[in-house]
Amino acid sequence: MTERNSRFARGVAAGAAMVAVPLAGMQLYLKHQAVVAAASPRPLEDSTDEALAKLRNVDPKLIGYREVARFPAGVVGPRTVAVEGTHTFVSGFNVVKVFGDGDAREISLSDTPNCVAVKDGVIYAGFKDHVEVYDLAGKRTGAWVALPAGALITGIAVGATDVYLADSGRRVVVRTDRSGKILNEIGKADPSRDIPGILLPSPHLNVAVAADGSLWLNNAGRHRMENYSPDGTLERFWGVYGMNVESFIGCCNPSDFAMLSDGSFVTAEKGVLRVKHYLADGRFDSFIAAPGAFAPEVTGVKIAAGPDGRVVVLDRGDGSVHVFAPAGGGR
C-alpha cells in the first residue's frame, strides 16, 4: 500500500470512531460521501414532529455533566465566548467583556468581532476579513493585513507559534505566524492528497489546536471533525450523519466545537440544540446539555472549554453564560 493510500485508510471512520479498516472502512466512507452528495442539505424542517420531539427529549442517563454556574453576559448582541485560565471572555457589539476574579470589565474594540481567542494574556479578535490584537488592559497592539476578497473569519485558534483563522467565506483555514503573516491555507479540495474539501452550507467553521500541534476543524456539511498537520495534510477524521445520539443531524453540524485538555471534544449542534462530549478517538461519551437547558427560541450556541474540564456555553438568545462540569466532579 502506498503512503498516500495508507494515510487515507487511517482516516476512514468506522461508525463515529477513528478506526482504520481498509475494506469495510472504504465502503463506509464511499457510502457516506454518496449520501452527502445526494442528500445535502437535509433541513430538519423535513422531519416529522414526532422525530423532532425525540431528538429534543434526551434520556437523563445520557447526560454526563451538570450546570454549576449561570450569569448574564452583559453585552449587546452576544457573539462568541472564549476561556483562558480562570477568565471567561464574551464578545458583543464593539466590546469584549472579561469575567474573572469576582468581577467583570469591558475592553472596547474598533468593531464587533465574529470570534475571539485568548492566549498568554493576548486577545485575538476576528472581524470579517482581518484580526486585531489587544492586551488585557484594552490597548490595541496590532491590526493584521486583511485576507483576500470573500473572507469571513468565524474562528481563531492560537498555537505555540502559529495562529489559525477559520475562513467560512472562502472555506479554508488560514495559518499565520503570531504577526499575521500568512504561511499556508488548509482544507482546500485536493484529490491528489485525499482531501475532499470543506462543505459549508452555512458559516459555522471553527478551529482548535491539539496538544500535538495539529489542527482540528469542523467540516459541518460533511458532518465530521477533521484533523490536519500544519502543512495541510489530512491525517484523520471522525463523525457521520444520522438521527441517533452519536451522529450529527441537520444540513451542517457540528456548528461549533472546543477541545478539552485530555484531547476529547465538546460539540454543539444547531437546529435541534445538542451539546455533546466525544472521547479523543471520536466515540460518543455523553450529553453535556440537552436542548431544554437553553432559551426556547435559541437554535445555536457558542462554546469554549476551560483547562479544568469545565465547558462554557454562550446562549445567544437570552445572553446568558452557562458553565457545566462533569457530573461526578466537584464544583
C-alpha atoms as a printed R data frame, in Angstrom:
    type eleno elety resid chain resno       x      y      z
1   ATOM     1    CA   MET     A     1   0.000  0.000  0.000
2   ATOM     2    CA   THR     A     2   1.375  3.435 -0.899
3   ATOM     3    CA   GLU     A     3   1.895  6.052  1.794
4   ATOM     4    CA   ARG     A     4  -0.945  8.103  0.289
5   ATOM     5    CA   ASN     A     5  -3.393  5.207  0.413
6   ATOM     6    CA   SER     A     6  -2.177  4.219  3.861
7   ATOM     7    CA   ARG     A     7  -2.860  7.726  5.124
8   ATOM     8    CA   PHE     A     8  -6.317  7.655  3.545
9   ATOM     9    CA   ALA     A     9  -7.139  4.334  5.225
10  ATOM    10    CA   ARG     A    10  -6.117  5.734  8.592
11  ATOM    11    CA   GLY     A    11  -8.671  8.478  8.138
12  ATOM    12    CA   VAL     A    12 -11.682  6.245  7.448
13  ATOM    13    CA   ALA     A    13 -14.290  6.450 10.190
14  ATOM    14    CA   ALA     A    14 -15.971  3.267 11.396
15  ATOM    15    CA   GLY     A    15 -19.215  4.495 12.961
16  ATOM    16    CA   ALA     A    16 -18.323  7.629 14.892
17  ATOM    17    CA   ALA     A    17 -14.813  6.491 15.876
18  ATOM    18    CA   MET     A    18 -11.457  6.800 14.126
19  ATOM    19    CA   VAL     A    19 -10.814  3.192 13.122
20  ATOM    20    CA   ALA     A    20  -8.737  2.054 10.140
21  ATOM    21    CA   VAL     A    21 -10.461 -0.871  8.400
22  ATOM    22    CA   PRO     A    22  -9.226 -0.853  4.802
23  ATOM    23    CA   LEU     A    23 -12.126 -2.588  3.002
24  ATOM    24    CA   ALA     A    24 -15.120 -2.083  5.295
25  ATOM    25    CA   GLY     A    25 -13.952  1.412  6.154
26  ATOM    26    CA   MET     A    26 -13.561  2.329  2.485
27  ATOM    27    CA   GLN     A    27 -17.102  1.122  1.765
28  ATOM    28    CA   LEU     A    28 -18.437  3.176  4.686
29  ATOM    29    CA   TYR     A    29 -16.521  6.249  3.530
30  ATOM    30    CA   LEU     A    30 -17.787  5.995 -0.048
31  ATOM    31    CA   LYS     A    31 -21.326  5.379  1.146
32  ATOM    32    CA   HIS     A    32 -21.153  8.422  3.426
33  ATOM    33    CA   GLN     A    33 -19.747 10.621  0.660
34  ATOM    34    CA   ALA     A    34 -22.524  9.474 -1.690
35  ATOM    35    CA   VAL     A    35 -25.135 10.329  0.936
36  ATOM    36    CA   VAL     A    36 -23.608 13.785  1.375
37  ATOM    37    CA   ALA     A    37 -23.628 14.447 -2.363
38  ATOM    38    CA   ALA     A    38 -27.161 13.171 -2.928
39  ATOM    39    CA   ALA     A    39 -28.952 14.405  0.153
40  ATOM    40    CA   SER     A    40 -27.305 17.646  1.280
41  ATOM    41    CA   PRO     A    41 -28.745 19.834  2.520
42  ATOM    42    CA   ARG     A    42 -31.053 17.879  4.830
43  ATOM    43    CA   PRO     A    43 -33.158 20.508  6.621
44  ATOM    44    CA   LEU     A    44 -34.602 19.468  9.943
45  ATOM    45    CA   GLU     A    45 -37.881 21.024  8.842
46  ATOM    46    CA   ASP     A    46 -38.430 17.955  6.659
47  ATOM    47    CA   SER     A    47 -38.531 15.756  9.760
48  ATOM    48    CA   THR     A    48 -41.817 14.846 11.404
49  ATOM    49    CA   ASP     A    49 -42.906 16.481 14.653
50  ATOM    50    CA   GLU     A    50 -42.540 13.114 16.342
51  ATOM    51    CA   ALA     A    51 -38.954 12.699 15.127
52  ATOM    52    CA   LEU     A    52 -38.025 16.211 16.251
53  ATOM    53    CA   ALA     A    53 -39.603 15.636 19.652
54  ATOM    54    CA   LYS     A    54 -37.492 12.510 20.122
55  ATOM    55    CA   LEU     A    55 -34.350 14.463 19.280
56  ATOM    56    CA   ARG     A    56 -35.183 17.166 21.805
57  ATOM    57    CA   ASN     A    57 -36.025 14.743 24.617
58  ATOM    58    CA   VAL     A    58 -32.725 13.402 25.893
59  ATOM    59    CA   ASP     A    59 -32.561 10.436 28.261
60  ATOM    60    CA   PRO     A    60 -31.223 11.861 31.571
61  ATOM    61    CA   LYS     A    61 -28.959  8.806 31.853
62  ATOM    62    CA   LEU     A    62 -27.041 10.102 28.825
63  ATOM    63    CA   ILE     A    63 -26.260 13.482 30.411
64  ATOM    64    CA   GLY     A    64 -22.815 13.342 31.988
65  ATOM    65    CA   TYR     A    65 -22.473 16.970 33.061
66  ATOM    66    CA   ARG     A    66 -24.261 19.333 35.433
67  ATOM    67    CA   GLU     A    67 -24.682 23.082 35.340
68  ATOM    68    CA   VAL     A    68 -22.593 24.688 38.091
69  ATOM    69    CA   ALA     A    69 -22.993 28.371 37.236
70  ATOM    70    CA   ARG     A    70 -25.008 30.761 35.098
71  ATOM    71    CA   PHE     A    71 -24.651 34.520 34.679
72  ATOM    72    CA   PRO     A    72 -25.670 37.231 32.200
73  ATOM    73    CA   ALA     A    73 -23.123 38.096 29.513
74  ATOM    74    CA   GLY     A    74 -24.000 41.757 29.928
75  ATOM    75    CA   VAL     A    75 -23.212 42.715 26.323
76  ATOM    76    CA   VAL     A    76 -25.387 43.867 23.456
77  ATOM    77    CA   GLY     A    77 -25.625 41.297 20.684
78  ATOM    78    CA   PRO     A    78 -23.586 38.475 22.268
79  ATOM    79    CA   ARG     A    79 -21.486 36.741 19.601
80  ATOM    80    CA   THR     A    80 -18.956 34.299 20.996
81  ATOM    81    CA   VAL     A    81 -17.091 33.079 24.067
82  ATOM    82    CA   ALA     A    82 -13.509 32.151 24.931
83  ATOM    83    CA   VAL     A    83 -11.722 30.912 28.042
84  ATOM    84    CA   GLU     A    84  -8.164 31.279 29.316
85  ATOM    85    CA   GLY     A    85  -7.300 30.066 32.784
86  ATOM    86    CA   THR     A    86  -9.958 31.266 35.209
87  ATOM    87    CA   HIS     A    87 -11.197 34.044 32.928
88  ATOM    88    CA   THR     A    88 -14.119 33.964 30.513
89  ATOM    89    CA   PHE     A    89 -14.300 36.370 27.563
90  ATOM    90    CA   VAL     A    90 -17.627 37.193 25.900
91  ATOM    91    CA   SER     A    91 -17.795 39.371 22.792
92  ATOM    92    CA   GLY     A    92 -20.665 41.577 21.738
93  ATOM    93    CA   PHE     A    93 -21.303 44.878 19.985
94  ATOM    94    CA   ASN     A    94 -17.863 46.565 19.776
95  ATOM    95    CA   VAL     A    95 -16.723 45.007 23.042
96  ATOM    96    CA   VAL     A    96 -15.175 42.053 24.841
97  ATOM    97    CA   LYS     A    97 -16.286 41.565 28.421
98  ATOM    98    CA   VAL     A    98 -13.862 39.780 30.756
99  ATOM    99    CA   PHE     A    99 -15.187 37.785 33.722
100 ATOM   100    CA   GLY     A   100 -12.916 36.501 36.486
101 ATOM   101    CA   ASP     A   101 -11.554 37.118 39.957
102 ATOM   102    CA   GLY     A   102 -15.042 38.004 41.139
103 ATOM   103    CA   ASP     A   103 -15.523 40.963 38.815
104 ATOM   104    CA   ALA     A   104 -16.119 41.900 35.189
105 ATOM   105    CA   ARG     A   105 -14.622 44.572 32.976
106 ATOM   106    CA   GLU     A   106 -15.003 45.659 29.371
107 ATOM   107    CA   ILE     A   107 -12.490 46.132 26.574
108 ATOM   108    CA   SER     A   108 -13.670 48.398 23.773
109 ATOM   109    CA   LEU     A   109 -12.958 47.248 20.217
110 ATOM   110    CA   SER     A   110 -12.992 49.019 16.862
111 ATOM   111    CA   ASP     A   111 -15.880 46.858 15.623
112 ATOM   112    CA   THR     A   112 -17.946 43.820 16.574
113 ATOM   113    CA   PRO     A   113 -15.891 40.591 16.345
114 ATOM   114    CA   ASN     A   114 -17.206 37.332 14.967
115 ATOM   115    CA   CYS     A   115 -14.790 35.354 17.147
116 ATOM   116    CA   VAL     A   116 -12.230 35.775 19.895
117 ATOM   117    CA   ALA     A   117  -9.264 33.730 21.103
118 ATOM   118    CA   VAL     A   118  -7.048 34.435 24.095
119 ATOM   119    CA   LYS     A   119  -3.524 33.096 24.559
120 ATOM   120    CA   ASP     A   120  -0.907 34.158 27.119
121 ATOM   121    CA   GLY     A   121  -2.980 37.191 28.047
122 ATOM   122    CA   VAL     A   122  -3.275 38.388 24.434
123 ATOM   123    CA   ILE     A   123  -6.715 38.826 22.859
124 ATOM   124    CA   TYR     A   124  -7.106 37.996 19.166
125 ATOM   125    CA   ALA     A   125 -10.350 39.450 17.794
126 ATOM   126    CA   GLY     A   126 -11.539 38.170 14.433
127 ATOM   127    CA   PHE     A   127 -13.549 40.589 12.309
128 ATOM   128    CA   LYS     A   128 -14.957 39.951  8.833
129 ATOM   129    CA   ASP     A   129 -11.654 39.894  6.957
130 ATOM   130    CA   HIS     A   130  -8.907 40.707  9.462
131 ATOM   131    CA   VAL     A   131  -7.618 40.229 13.011
132 ATOM   132    CA   GLU     A   132  -6.858 42.837 15.639
133 ATOM   133    CA   VAL     A   133  -4.747 42.151 18.721
134 ATOM   134    CA   TYR     A   134  -5.366 43.661 22.190
135 ATOM   135    CA   ASP     A   135  -3.748 43.325 25.565
136 ATOM   136    CA   LEU     A   136  -5.765 42.761 28.736
137 ATOM   137    CA   ALA     A   137  -5.628 46.463 29.536
138 ATOM   138    CA   GLY     A   138  -7.590 47.128 26.355
139 ATOM   139    CA   LYS     A   139  -4.764 48.595 24.283
140 ATOM   140    CA   ARG     A   140  -4.736 47.585 20.622
141 ATOM   141    CA   THR     A   141  -1.260 46.270 19.868
142 ATOM   142    CA   GLY     A   142  -1.750 45.094 16.308
143 ATOM   143    CA   ALA     A   143  -4.003 45.086 13.234
144 ATOM   144    CA   TRP     A   144  -3.272 42.435 10.624
145 ATOM   145    CA   VAL     A   145  -3.496 42.784  6.866
146 ATOM   146    CA   ALA     A   146  -6.917 41.795  5.519
147 ATOM   147    CA   LEU     A   147  -7.434 38.352  3.998
148 ATOM   148    CA   PRO     A   148  -8.356 38.063  0.294
149 ATOM   149    CA   ALA     A   149 -11.767 39.141 -1.010
150 ATOM   150    CA   GLY     A   150 -14.655 36.979  0.128
151 ATOM   151    CA   ALA     A   151 -13.141 36.200  3.539
152 ATOM   152    CA   LEU     A   152 -15.357 35.751  6.591
153 ATOM   153    CA   ILE     A   153 -13.421 34.874  9.730
154 ATOM   154    CA   THR     A   154 -15.557 32.805 12.126
155 ATOM   155    CA   GLY     A   155 -12.959 31.087 14.319
156 ATOM   156    CA   ILE     A   156  -9.463 31.594 15.705
157 ATOM   157    CA   ALA     A   157  -7.065 29.155 17.367
158 ATOM   158    CA   VAL     A   158  -3.648 30.095 18.716
159 ATOM   159    CA   GLY     A   159  -0.868 27.537 18.923
160 ATOM   160    CA   ALA     A   160   2.657 27.679 20.285
161 ATOM   161    CA   THR     A   161   3.933 29.741 17.343
162 ATOM   162    CA   ASP     A   162   1.115 29.862 14.779
163 ATOM   163    CA   VAL     A   163  -2.415 31.239 14.558
164 ATOM   164    CA   TYR     A   164  -5.209 29.547 12.593
165 ATOM   165    CA   LEU     A   165  -8.113 31.518 11.136
166 ATOM   166    CA   ALA     A   166 -11.299 29.712 10.113
167 ATOM   167    CA   ASP     A   167 -12.435 31.482  6.941
168 ATOM   168    CA   SER     A   168 -16.061 30.475  6.326
169 ATOM   169    CA   GLY     A   169 -16.298 32.800  3.347
170 ATOM   170    CA   ARG     A   170 -13.586 31.083  1.321
171 ATOM   171    CA   ARG     A   171 -13.970 27.677  3.047
172 ATOM   172    CA   VAL     A   172 -10.370 27.364  4.173
173 ATOM   173    CA   VAL     A   173  -8.298 27.642  7.331
174 ATOM   174    CA   VAL     A   174  -5.529 30.225  7.069
175 ATOM   175    CA   ARG     A   175  -2.327 29.520  9.000
176 ATOM   176    CA   THR     A   176  -0.304 32.581 10.030
177 ATOM   177    CA   ASP     A   177   2.524 33.386 12.373
178 ATOM   178    CA   ARG     A   178   1.937 35.483 15.508
179 ATOM   179    CA   SER     A   179   2.355 38.686 13.476
180 ATOM   180    CA   GLY     A   180  -0.326 37.737 10.959
181 ATOM   181    CA   LYS     A   181   1.971 36.725  8.089
182 ATOM   182    CA   ILE     A   182   0.181 34.058  6.018
183 ATOM   183    CA   LEU     A   183   2.089 30.764  5.893
184 ATOM   184    CA   ASN     A   184  -0.361 28.487  4.066
185 ATOM   185    CA   GLU     A   185  -4.023 27.576  3.653
186 ATOM   186    CA   ILE     A   186  -5.598 24.322  4.837
187 ATOM   187    CA   GLY     A   187  -8.703 22.376  3.810
188 ATOM   188    CA   LYS     A   188  -8.975 23.156  0.102
189 ATOM   189    CA   ALA     A   189 -10.169 20.249 -2.039
190 ATOM   190    CA   ASP     A   190  -7.173 18.299 -3.359
191 ATOM   191    CA   PRO     A   191  -7.886 14.785 -4.729
192 ATOM   192    CA   SER     A   192  -4.151 14.093 -5.044
193 ATOM   193    CA   ARG     A   193  -3.883 14.383 -1.236
194 ATOM   194    CA   ASP     A   194  -7.230 12.693 -0.434
195 ATOM   195    CA   ILE     A   195  -8.724 15.998  0.754
196 ATOM   196    CA   PRO     A   196 -12.419 16.334 -0.229
197 ATOM   197    CA   GLY     A   197 -12.664 19.994  0.774
198 ATOM   198    CA   ILE     A   198 -14.754 21.865  3.330
199 ATOM   199    CA   LEU     A   199 -18.500 21.648  2.680
200 ATOM   200    CA   LEU     A   200 -20.167 24.579  4.387
201 ATOM   201    CA   PRO     A   201 -23.852 25.362  3.702
202 ATOM   202    CA   SER     A   202 -23.750 27.975  6.500
203 ATOM   203    CA   PRO     A   203 -20.863 29.987  8.021
204 ATOM   204    CA   HIS     A   204 -20.042 27.805 11.014
205 ATOM   205    CA   LEU     A   205 -16.371 26.913 10.535
206 ATOM   206    CA   ASN     A   206 -14.208 26.779 13.656
207 ATOM   207    CA   VAL     A   207 -10.698 25.608 14.534
208 ATOM   208    CA   ALA     A   208  -8.735 24.280 17.509
209 ATOM   209    CA   VAL     A   209  -5.091 23.340 18.094
210 ATOM   210    CA   ALA     A   210  -4.443 19.955 19.701
211 ATOM   211    CA   ALA     A   211  -1.709 19.247 22.235
212 ATOM   212    CA   ASP     A   212   0.487 17.748 19.498
213 ATOM   213    CA   GLY     A   213   0.296 20.968 17.464
214 ATOM   214    CA   SER     A   214  -2.050 19.591 14.821
215 ATOM   215    CA   LEU     A   215  -5.239 21.336 13.757
216 ATOM   216    CA   TRP     A   216  -8.867 20.239 14.110
217 ATOM   217    CA   LEU     A   217 -11.772 21.787 12.224
218 ATOM   218    CA   ASN     A   218 -15.485 21.038 11.931
219 ATOM   219    CA   ASN     A   219 -16.368 20.142  8.337
220 ATOM   220    CA   ALA     A   220 -20.024 20.765  9.115
221 ATOM   221    CA   GLY     A   221 -21.523 19.955  5.707
222 ATOM   222    CA   ARG     A   222 -19.836 16.554  5.830
223 ATOM   223    CA   HIS     A   223 -20.928 16.031  9.463
224 ATOM   224    CA   ARG     A   224 -17.465 15.277 10.712
225 ATOM   225    CA   MET     A   225 -14.362 16.519 12.511
226 ATOM   226    CA   GLU     A   226 -11.114 16.635 10.547
227 ATOM   227    CA   ASN     A   227  -7.502 16.667 11.740
228 ATOM   228    CA   TYR     A   228  -4.694 18.273  9.708
229 ATOM   229    CA   SER     A   229  -0.979 18.705 10.159
230 ATOM   230    CA   PRO     A   230   0.273 22.316  9.941
231 ATOM   231    CA   ASP     A   231   1.354 21.757  6.328
232 ATOM   232    CA   GLY     A   232  -2.249 20.913  5.369
233 ATOM   233    CA   THR     A   233  -2.074 17.106  5.263
234 ATOM   234    CA   LEU     A   234  -5.389 15.476  6.207
235 ATOM   235    CA   GLU     A   235  -4.413 12.981  8.894
236 ATOM   236    CA   ARG     A   236  -7.722 11.522 10.109
237 ATOM   237    CA   PHE     A   237 -11.363 12.300 10.697
238 ATOM   238    CA   TRP     A   238 -14.428 11.050 12.528
239 ATOM   239    CA   GLY     A   239 -18.184 11.652 12.524
240 ATOM   240    CA   VAL     A   240 -21.224 10.615 10.493
241 ATOM   241    CA   TYR     A   241 -24.655 11.950  9.608
242 ATOM   242    CA   GLY     A   242 -27.598 10.365 11.406
243 ATOM   243    CA   MET     A   243 -30.520 10.828 13.758
244 ATOM   244    CA   ASN     A   244 -29.113  8.914 16.734
245 ATOM   245    CA   VAL     A   245 -27.309 10.416 19.710
246 ATOM   246    CA   GLU     A   246 -23.771  9.789 18.500
247 ATOM   247    CA   SER     A   247 -24.346 11.211 14.997
248 ATOM   248    CA   PHE     A   248 -24.705 14.757 13.670
249 ATOM   249    CA   ILE     A   249 -28.065 15.896 12.316
250 ATOM   250    CA   GLY     A   250 -29.350 18.622 10.009
251 ATOM   251    CA   CYS     A   251 -27.713 20.200  6.988
252 ATOM   252    CA   CYS     A   252 -24.472 21.198  8.669
253 ATOM   253    CA   ASN     A   253 -23.342 20.059 12.089
254 ATOM   254    CA   PRO     A   254 -21.446 20.261 14.362
255 ATOM   255    CA   SER     A   255 -21.832 24.033 14.160
256 ATOM   256    CA   ASP     A   256 -19.216 24.675 16.849
257 ATOM   257    CA   PHE     A   257 -16.707 22.726 18.924
258 ATOM   258    CA   ALA     A   258 -13.960 23.018 21.513
259 ATOM   259    CA   MET     A   259 -11.231 20.689 22.751
260 ATOM   260    CA   LEU     A   260 -10.592 19.698 26.348
261 ATOM   261    CA   SER     A   261  -7.083 19.312 27.761
262 ATOM   262    CA   ASP     A   262  -7.284 15.498 27.518
263 ATOM   263    CA   GLY     A   263  -7.816 15.670 23.744
264 ATOM   264    CA   SER     A   264 -11.557 14.996 23.882
265 ATOM   265    CA   PHE     A   265 -14.149 17.139 22.132
266 ATOM   266    CA   VAL     A   266 -17.164 19.243 23.006
267 ATOM   267    CA   THR     A   267 -19.539 19.773 20.080
268 ATOM   268    CA   ALA     A   268 -22.619 21.933 19.568
269 ATOM   269    CA   GLU     A   269 -25.373 21.358 17.014
270 ATOM   270    CA   LYS     A   270 -27.743 23.987 15.705
271 ATOM   271    CA   GLY     A   271 -31.360 23.393 14.707
272 ATOM   272    CA   VAL     A   272 -32.064 20.900 17.457
273 ATOM   273    CA   LEU     A   273 -29.626 22.277 20.006
274 ATOM   274    CA   ARG     A   274 -27.439 19.500 21.427
275 ATOM   275    CA   VAL     A   275 -24.130 19.941 23.260
276 ATOM   276    CA   LYS     A   276 -22.189 16.671 23.488
277 ATOM   277    CA   HIS     A   277 -18.896 15.211 24.665
278 ATOM   278    CA   TYR     A   278 -16.841 12.850 22.492
279 ATOM   279    CA   LEU     A   279 -13.708 10.978 23.524
280 ATOM   280    CA   ALA     A   280 -10.381 11.718 21.842
281 ATOM   281    CA   ASP     A   281 -10.922  8.876 19.355
282 ATOM   282    CA   GLY     A   282 -14.323 10.220 18.272
283 ATOM   283    CA   ARG     A   283 -16.557  7.904 20.298
284 ATOM   284    CA   PHE     A   284 -19.666  9.489 21.795
285 ATOM   285    CA   ASP     A   285 -19.392  9.799 25.578
286 ATOM   286    CA   SER     A   286 -22.343 11.807 26.874
287 ATOM   287    CA   PHE     A   287 -24.521 14.851 26.529
288 ATOM   288    CA   ILE     A   288 -23.272 17.988 28.233
289 ATOM   289    CA   ALA     A   289 -26.615 19.718 27.830
290 ATOM   290    CA   ALA     A   290 -29.937 18.842 26.217
291 ATOM   291    CA   PRO     A   291 -31.966 21.371 24.174
292 ATOM   292    CA   GLY     A   292 -34.128 22.208 27.193
293 ATOM   293    CA   ALA     A   293 -31.155 23.738 29.040
294 ATOM   294    CA   PHE     A   294 -31.302 26.891 26.917
295 ATOM   295    CA   ALA     A   295 -33.751 29.597 25.889
296 ATOM   296    CA   PRO     A   296 -36.656 28.055 23.892
297 ATOM   297    CA   GLU     A   297 -36.115 30.199 20.787
298 ATOM   298    CA   VAL     A   298 -32.380 29.503 20.505
299 ATOM   299    CA   THR     A   299 -31.238 27.269 17.647
300 ATOM   300    CA   GLY     A   300 -27.481 27.550 18.171
301 ATOM   301    CA   VAL     A   301 -24.866 28.349 20.819
302 ATOM   302    CA   LYS     A   302 -21.141 29.095 21.060
303 ATOM   303    CA   ILE     A   303 -18.898 27.011 23.282
304 ATOM   304    CA   ALA     A   304 -15.478 27.100 24.938
305 ATOM   305    CA   ALA     A   305 -13.586 24.757 27.264
306 ATOM   306    CA   GLY     A   306 -11.566 25.597 30.352
307 ATOM   307    CA   PRO     A   307  -8.310 23.947 31.476
308 ATOM   308    CA   ASP     A   308 -10.135 22.415 34.458
309 ATOM   309    CA   GLY     A   309 -12.517 20.454 32.221
310 ATOM   310    CA   ARG     A   310 -15.453 22.823 32.545
311 ATOM   311    CA   VAL     A   311 -17.493 23.702 29.480
312 ATOM   312    CA   VAL     A   312 -18.748 27.244 28.923
313 ATOM   313    CA   VAL     A   313 -21.765 27.759 26.673
314 ATOM   314    CA   LEU     A   314 -22.978 31.148 25.455
315 ATOM   315    CA   ASP     A   315 -26.732 31.219 24.878
316 ATOM   316    CA   ARG     A   316 -27.061 33.972 22.289
317 ATOM   317    CA   GLY     A   317 -30.835 34.023 22.676
318 ATOM   318    CA   ASP     A   318 -31.084 35.419 26.194
319 ATOM   319    CA   GLY     A   319 -27.442 36.437 26.551
320 ATOM   320    CA   SER     A   320 -26.653 34.047 29.376
321 ATOM   321    CA   VAL     A   321 -23.417 32.170 30.019
322 ATOM   322    CA   HIS     A   322 -23.780 28.582 31.284
323 ATOM   323    CA   VAL     A   323 -20.926 26.696 32.947
324 ATOM   324    CA   PHE     A   324 -21.021 22.875 33.039
325 ATOM   325    CA   ALA     A   325 -18.778 20.424 34.880
326 ATOM   326    CA   PRO     A   326 -18.622 16.610 34.821
327 ATOM   327    CA   ALA     A   327 -21.461 15.235 36.940
328 ATOM   328    CA   GLY     A   328 -19.104 13.307 39.189
329 ATOM   329    CA   GLY     A   329 -16.666 16.173 39.737
330 ATOM   330    CA   GLY     A   330 -16.529 18.886 42.323
331 ATOM   331    CA   ARG     A   331 -17.909 22.349 41.910
